[in-house]
Amino acid sequence: MDISEVAKLSGVSAATLRFYEEKGLIASFGRRGIRRQFKASVMDRLALIALGRSAGFSLNEIAGIIGSDEKPSIDRQLLLDKAEELERSIQKLTAMRDGLRHAADCTAPSHLECPKFRRLMGLASMGVFDEAVRKSFLQK
């Protein structure tokens, strides 16, 4: 498959494909004229790259995960570590969502008069607003 066909099928621009090749994420096997040629298996690698990017991995992390040969040896611990990182992000975002909903629904005359909202501000300013704190915050 030439680079334009890979770009069309994958939705990844030719410039990005060349960049991925420079980073060692994909490899062409030759050229036909000026066009790089790729094996059909490049589509699987591009799908793995897209999955890694969706999960928040950097390109360098993805390169380490999928390696340079055709059959990637995915580091399971790295996947577990990323899953834990995502879990912390989900908890933080959930806590922020719940705090914003409370602020929107609060019946206090002013948000600054609401004890829960003031605790929310304090927790956010300390950088400790996570799921455990959210639970204690909303139950008080």
Buried (B, 14 or more C-beta within 10 A) or exposed (E): BBBEEBBEEBEBEBEBBBBBBEEEBBBBEEEEEEBBBBBEEBBBBBEBBBEBEEBEBEBEBBBEBBBEEEEBEEBEEEBEEBEEEEEEEEBBEEBBEBBEEBBEEBEEEEBEEBEBBEBBBEBBEEEEBBBEBBEEBBEE
